[in-house]
């Protein structure tokens, strides 16, 4: 039996983890400050890459981050790309940080 992708926030490791069929398939690492979460690295492993899992991982990580009340600092290129292409996520980046990441004001 196969199950769909599942994303979990592993707060001990400071990363979101993507599981596919029970296997760790990718990670989105972050570092929290008082009010922002800086995403520093996203990776989908081996056979799981190129199948759209990175986007699912980042979307879930950003949604969870929004629910937790953090702003987003998209240091990771994958997270920055998603923020640039999805207006609902752009709102998570504090106005003071948008120029730094070459995002629309």
FENRANOR-V475742 format. One line per field, one symbol per residue. phi: phi as a letter, one per 20 degrees, with the letter a starting at -180 (. if undefined). Layout:
# FENRANOR-V475742
phi: ???
This chain:
# FENRANOR-V475742
phi: .dcffcdceeffelbedddclndfdabcebcedfccdeedacbdekfefmdnffffffgffffffffeneecdeffgfffffffecgfegffeggfeffgeldge
